[in-house]
């Protein structure tokens, strides 16, 4: 990996709100910026794995079904910004509980957006699908609200009292 690509990878991983960035998403971002054009995805991953500055996590997020159907669904998910496969994190970037909760909230928001999109494109008159989508929407919105409440409670608890005034 050349220096400009390496520097850009570090910059992205230092600032991306998600600590673990899908390698394919990162590779596509770089290619969109004219970097890593000489690297295939597998080569890019191998170079990241060989560098101690990066941590790779493999998530088994494979979808069930026939390979052709799975490939089509994965393509649709990627178009919506959902990437599967291994993810990379900058080893020096420490995660806090607040970071994890904020990441969870972002994931739930994206999931709920996708569910709302599925609702808008649902097949008319398919009551079973409508029921399942409504259930998923309700659960997703409830989870998002619960995480928001937890974040607010933690923010409230972590606010430091003003100890320096009023004592005298």
Beta strands, then each sheet from edge to edge (+ up, - down):
strand 1: 21-22
strand 2: 54-57
strand 3: 87-90
sheet 1: 1+ 3- 2+
end
